[in-house]
Amino acid sequence: MDPMRKLPTPPLWLFGLFEALQAVLGTALLVAVPVFGAGLVRSWGDFDPQATSEMAAQVWLMIHAAPLNLSGDPGAVWFHLVPLGFTVVPFLLAWRAGRRLAQGAYPLQLWQGLSVFTLAYAGAAVGLARIGIQDAETTVWAGVAAAALTGVGSLGGCYAEARSATRMIGVDLESRVEELSQRLKWAGAYVWAVLRGGTAAALTTVGLSALLLAGWVGWRWMDVANTYQELDAGISGAIGLTLLHLGLAPNLVLWALAYSTGAGFNFGSGSPVGPLETELGPVPAVPVLAALPDQVYEYSMATLILPVLAGVVAGWWLMREGENHFDDWCQLKLKLRPVSLTVSTLALGALTGVVAGALLIGPLWLSHISLGMGQLNDVGPHAALTAGLLAIWVAVGTVVGYLAAPAARLLVPRRRAVEPEDAEVDSFSAQAR
């Protein structure tokens, strides 16, 4: 009797294609079910499957950060609205696919699965763009946006699973680093510490901005509730508004971040909203938008402390990390300690601020909305200005936190370490009792 033969292991490119198919079907169902359900509830008698399919395809493209030319005119203003709360879903699916591909791949084969996964997903986006809009430029941008989103997500998932470049690309980077000179190792450790400090500052800023948004919505909650009641949208309408709020929640957090930097954001052309100037124009009947500031308050300038606090957290962390090798170099070259400390700390703060601003400029740009009509072509923050001001405030906070950390350590009393002889005496006394 012949022994049972196992089926051959499928090639990695086929595995990547299967993962792309799963991700596309998952996101398509996530969009199609509520869109078709709302269409059936709203117009049961004259339901139009083709129009509803086009709407579902357009919503799918919006979730994947693709700009849409709804009019088909090359010179028209494009529609660009990215609900970041829903964009997380395809990103996490790509992350999951990257982890699964890394589990079943050899180091030199991983690129096969990743490339097929990304290209297949981008091809599906191109096909849905043909269904939803049938515009050549929109089709191109749909493929680019979907490929960028899934490519970044799958690479992140691969690294999270592999935990080393050796498993990802087959190159032992650790041994390569060991071959470098000591000065280059110190420089690399310094850059790595700055990158992590900037990441800590960026995450802290986003967290504080979320608290600012929650506090502001809580303070204006009656206006939000009144807008809900005035709309009287029914059960299906209330569910749709709630989903819209969930999808736009990260966008609003980033708007609050822009407000806290002093750059503010625009709610339409000529309608700035910020701690220095607020000229709020007509607001659409969306409940959460009723909480927007309609004037400059006495305490509006106090929000500028939030990015500074994020910088303080980063500076405190960098002091505890102890990888400021540039300070060691300055101390050797500049004999006066006050001068060397000033130069190295200012450089550390500036680099940390630049990293924090660079990490958030992309999400800030994605949070900007252009509805392609009237004054609502410019809704949201200007990414470059906001990131620049954020970098400045974080740099200031990093300098303060880095210099204040040693002073705080001196002010906090520490317990005296118990000497071995004292410990033996205490133990003997306890036994004698």
Secondary structure, DSSP 8 states (H G I E B T S, - for coil): -----------HHHHHHHHHHHHHHHHHHHHHHHHHHHHHHH-STT--HHHHHHHHHHHHHHHTT--B-SS--TTS--BB---HHHHHHHHHHHHHHHHHHHHT--GGGHHHHHHHHHHHHHHHHHHHHHHHT--HHHHHHHHHHHHHHHHHHHHHHHHHHH-SHHHHHS--HHHHHHTS-HHHHHHHHHHHHHHHHHHHHHHHHHHHHHHHHHHHHHHTHHHHHHHHHHH--HHHHHHHHHHHHHHHHHHHHHHHHHHHHT--EEESTT-EESSS-B------S-GGGGGS--S--TTGGGGGHHHHHHHHHHHHHHHHHT--HHHHHHHHH---HHHHHHHHHHHHHHHHHHHHHHHHHHHHHHH-BB-SSGGGGSEE--HHHHHHHHHHHHHHHHHHHHHHHHHHHHHS-------HHHHHHHHHHHHH-
